[in-house]
Amino acid sequence: MGSKSIRRTSKGLRKAGWSDKEILDIAAVTCYRIFISRMADALGVDLTEDYKNLRKD
């Protein structure tokens, strides 16, 4: 995702009523989930069913 796309997304979220803090929270949680998934893949770790079944919305 390029910087233009990120700016467009954050503008859309602000237009929808999300605060900067809420947008930061969304970004932080999303990045953490991606990081954990990629780290597990790199190490060959199978994540628990609880993690795999987390909501993606």
C-alpha angles and dihedrals in degrees: 000000000000127000092256090055092049092050090049091050094048091047089052091050091049090049088052090056103262116144124229089252091053091048089050090050090051091050094046095050092045092050092047093051091049091047093051092047093049093045091051091049092049092050095042092242120156109223118225120264089248091061094043090052096052113128114264097201 
